Amino acid sequence: MKALTWHGKRDVRVQEVPDPRIEEPTDAIVRITSTAICGSDLHLYEVLAPYLKPGDVLGHEPMGIVEEIGPGVTRLEPGDRVVVPFNISCGDCWMCRRQLYAQCETTQVTSEGKGAALFGYTSLYGSVPGGQAEYLRVPHAQFGPVKIPETGADERYLYLSDILPTAWQAVKYADTPPGGTLAVFGLGPVGQLCARIGRHLGAERVIGLDLVPERLEMARRHGIETLDVSELEDVPATLVDLVDGRGPDAVIDAVGMEAHGATSGKLAQAAAGLLPDKLAQTMTDKVGVDRLVVLKAALKAVRRGGTVSISGVYGGEVDPLPLMEMFDRGIQLRMGQCHVRRWTDEIMPLLSGDDDPLGVEDLRTHRVPLARAPQAYEMFQKKQDGCVKVVLAP
């Protein structure tokens, strides 16, 4: 089969790789019909190279048709249309019974001190072949895949694999009070959905911040108040002034480790990337530093007693944070990998009706063949051609 494989920093290629096969009784094989490029895939394209090896198959936002199932899979049949969550969870361990699926004890990558295994996401999370491919082996298919209606565009359901439940969890964690104000830093795909979900779940005012014109315009189409941060001298102070001199009740950081404007963090990440893999892994694990400009702005902008919810991915170990200020202002902080299956049943009714209350069909800007995935990665990273979200068609 054809699959997108990693070969080095900013070097991904579509190659022939062996077809997946049933290896465990609870496996399924899914023929991929659509698979998306995630913002966190760009971390693999750039800063997480030390944890990849040439030939690794990328991708963790897939959906498709079940082709084959192992004898332990009784809830699926060949021909079922499914979305595959990005985290691999068993559904029955101590963590899963508490709906902490991203911490599944059956698939935890304990050798690396990490949570549940992920599709297509480095040795830190199990080196499981990903879904930017024609076919995908799905472990723990007795629990993970989400069955969806046989009709409707793929883009109506595809984002259940990651970014839609990730945004839903971020908004739930933000816990904006009814009639309150939510600010969303970063209007990439997750940030766009956070802003729309925030409005849907009752925030009276949602303010989205970014510096890419196409992202700002997309947010405005969905009734989101926007701020172009490139035009602001002091982003936190602007937000505080805009919201009663106190600041928003809740702030979501939907940006993460590769924020613009964080020169020292960018230099540290680049320096680690120049080291041999083993040394780079050690440096990242022990003294890794993130680009914190957005997180610090979120912490300074939120009102006293407010909540900062982090959906953007961070990987640092010695990140300096303004703890005295956080403590004094009583800021609550929530974060973590999304527990996808915790939210899918709650979200599904918003996708399966005739309307589209979250505007999921107005998110994808580019749909391209899998063969053009390398060019799509470059376009997405460089924010060219109005690119907000890319869907690949195997």
N, C-alpha and C positions, 0 to 999 in steps of 0.2 A: 504494500500500500504506500501511498504518498503521505508524508508528514513533514511538518516544519521542525527542523532540528537546529540546535545551538552549536556554534563552532568558535565563538570568541566574542569579544566586546564589539557590539554593533555588527555582528556577523551571524545571521540566521539564514538557513537554506532549506528549500523543499527538496527532499530526497526520498528514494525508495527505502523503506525499512520493513522488517518482517511483520506480517499480519499478526495481530494479537490473537490469543486463543484462551479458552477456558483453562484456568490453572487450579482454581479452588471451587468447591461445590456452590459457593455463594457468589460466583462471578457471573457477569453478563457481558456480552459483546454488543456494542451499539454502533450502528452505522451513522456517522455524523452527517447531519443535514445543514447545520449552521454552527459556527464556533466563533467567538468574539476575541478581539485583542483587548486585554484589560490594562488599565494604567499600571497595575503592579507587574505586568509582564515587562514594562519598560525598565523596572529595576533589574531584571535579568539581563536585559539588553545593555545595561550600563554598569551598575555598581555591585551586583551580586555575582559577577563572573567567577570569583574564586570557589563558589559552591556548585558549579556546573562542570560537565565534561563534554567534549565534542560528541555530538550524536544524540544528546538528550532531547527528547520530544517535548515541546512546550505546549502550553495552553490549558486553561482551567475554566472556560465558560462554554461548554458544549451542550448540544442537544441532538436528538436523532431518533432512529427507529431501532428497537431491540431486534437483533438478528438471532441471538442464541443465548440460552441461559443454562446455568449449572443446576444440578439436581436439588440444591438447597434453596433455590429461588422459586417461591411459590406465588408471589404477589405480582409477577410480571409474566407476559407471554411474548413470544416472537410476534412482531408486528405492532407492539405497543409504542406509542410516541412518548418520549420521555425527555425531561431536562435533567442533567447530571450536576448535582451540587459540587462545588470546588473542593470542599473538605470531605474526607472519606471517614465515615463513622459507622459503627456497628449497630447503634440503636438500642443496645441492651446492657452496656456496662454501667458502672456506678455513675460516671459523668453523663452518659447519654440518658440515663433514666431521669436526670435532673435537667435535661435539655441543654446541656453544655457540650454540644456536639463537636465543637472545634477543639475540645480537650479529650476526645474519645480515648479511653485507656487501652482499647484493643489495637488502635492504629498509631498511638503516640510514638513519636520518633525519640525514644528515650536515650538513644546513643548520642543525640545532639541536644538533649534537654528541651525538646520542642513538643508542641501539641500534636493534634491529629495530623496524619499524612494528608498531603494535598496533591492534586493532579498537576503534573508539569511544573513543579516548583522546587528545584534544587535538592541537593543531598540533605539540607537541613530538614526538609519535610518528606523524606523517603525516596526521592528520585523515582517517583511513579510516572510512567509515560503519560503525556498530556493529551489534550483533545483537539489540538490544531492538526488534525489528521483525518484520514478517511474512515478509520475505525478506532474504537476505544475499548479496552478491557476495563470494566467497572467492578472493582472489588466491593464486597458487602452490598451487592445489588438487592439482597433481601430487605434492605432498609433505604438506601440512599436515593436512587432515582425517583423523580417526581413525575407521575403519570399526568399527561395533559390531554386536552381534547384533540380529536383527530383533525379538526379543521381550524383555520385561522393562521395568519402569517407567523412564521417562526419568531419574528421580532416581538410578537405579543407575549411570548413565554420565555424566550431565550435568557432574559436577564434574571430569571429565577435562579440561574446557576450560581450567581455571585452578586452582581452589583445592586440588584433590586432588594434582596434581603439584607445586604450589607448597609444600604441606605436606610432601610426600615429600622434595623437595629440601632443605627446611629441616632436616628430621630427619637426612638423609644428611650435610648440611654440619655439623650439630651433633656428629656422630660420637661419640655416647655409648658408652663402653666397655661390653662385655657385663656385666650385673649392676650397671651404674652408675645414676646418678640424672639425670633430665632435668627441668628446670623450663620451663614454657611461660607467658610473660607474654601475657595476652590470650586469652580463650576465645570470640572470635568464630568464624565458620566455619573460617578457616584454623587458628586455635589449637586448636579442637576436633579437627580432623583431625590436627594435629601430635601432640597428646597420644595419640590412638588409635594412630597409626602408630608413635610412640615405643615404646609397649607391644608392638606387633606385632613390631617389629624388635629387641626384646630388652632394652630398659631395664627394670631391676628395679623402679624406682620412678619414677613420673611425677607431678609436682606442677603443677597448673594454677592460675593466679592471675587473678582478675577481680573486679569489684564488682557485676556484674549477676546477680541471683538465678537467673534462668532459665538463664543460661549455666553457672553453677556447678552447678546441678542436672543439666543435660544431661551435663556432664563426669563427675559422680559416677555417672550411670547406666552409664557405660562403664568404671568401675573406676578413675577418676582421682582421686587425692588432691587436694583443693582448698583454696585459701586465699582468703578474702574480704579484699582489700587495704584496703577501707574500715574494717576493724576492726583494722588493724595500724598501729602507730606508726612502725616502721622495717622496711620490707619486706626490703631486702637482709640486714639483721641477723637477721631471723626465718628466712630461708632458710638462712643460714650455720649458725645454731643447730640447725635441723632436720636438717641433713645433716652429722653428725659434726663440727660445728664448723669445717668446711672450706668448705661450700657445694656446690651441684650440680656434677657433672662437665661438664654442658653446659646452656646456657640459650638458649631461642628467644625473640626479640622478635617477636611476631605482632601488634603494635599499630601502630607507625609514627608518622607525622607529626602525628596529631591526638589524641595521648594526653591523657587527663584529668589535671588537676592541674598543668599546665605553663603557668602564667599568663603569663610573659614571652613564650614562644614563641607562645601564642595571640594575644596583643596584636600581635606583629609580623606574624603572618599576617593578622590583621584589618586592620591598617593598610595593608598592601600591597594588600589587596582593595578599598580605598577609592580607590586611585589609578587614573588612566586606564590602559587595558590596556598600551600600549607602555611606559609608565614602570613599571607594576607588573611586567611581564616583566623589565625591566632590573634592578629591585630584587631580584626573586626569583633571577635568574640570578647576580647579583654578590654580594649580601649577604643572601640568604635564610637564615632561621633556623628550625629545626624545634622542636617540643615534644619535649624529650629526656628527660623524667622516667623513662620506661620503659627506654630504652636505658641510661641511667646506672645505673638500679637493676639491670639485667641484668649490667652490667660489674662492679658492686660485689658482686653475689651469687655469681657463678660462682667456683669454686675456683681456686687458683693452677694455672696450666698448663691450665686448662679452655678451652672454646670457647663463644663467643657467635655464634649464627646469626641473621641478620636476614632475616625474610620480610616484615615490615611496610614499607610504602613511605615513604621519606624524600626530601625535595626541597631541603634546605638546602645552602648553599655555604660558610658560615662557622660551622658548628656547633662549639661548644667541647666537647672531650672530655678526660677525665682521662688524658692520654697517659702521664704519668709513672707513674701507678698501673698502667695497662694494661701498660706496658713492664716494670715491676718484677715484676708478678705473672705475666708470660709468657702473657697472654691471646691466644688465637687468635680472629680475627674473620673470618666468611664471610658473604657476602650476595649479592644480585642478583636481577634478574628471573628467573623460572623458565624453564628450557630444556624446555618442555613435552614435546616429542616424545622427549627423552632418557629420560623416565621412563614413558611410557604403556605400552609393551610389558611393562615390569616390573610395573606396577600391574594391568593388565587381568585376569590370572587371579584376582585377589582380588574382581573385580566380576562375572565371568561364571559363577561357580559358584552352587550352590543356597544356600550360606550367605552371610553378609555380615560378614566378619571386621572390617571397618573401620566398620561401622555407618553406611554412607552413606545408608541409607534412614531413619535417625534424625538428620537434620540440618535439612532443610527444615521450617520452622514455618508458613509461609504460601505458598499457591499462589493467585495472583490473576490475573484477566484483564489483558492488556496495557493495556486501557483504564483500569485503576486504578493504573497504574504511578506517577503523581505522588503519590498517597496512600501507596503502598507505600514510596517513597523517604523521605517524611517519617516514616512509622512506623519504618522501619529506622534512620534517623539518630537519632531520639529514643528508640529502644529501647522502643517502646510495645507493648502487647498480647503480651508475651513473645516478641517477634520476634528470632530468631537468623539465619534465612536465608529469603530470599524468592525464589520461582520465579515467573516471569511466563509466562502462556500466551497467545500471540498468537491 
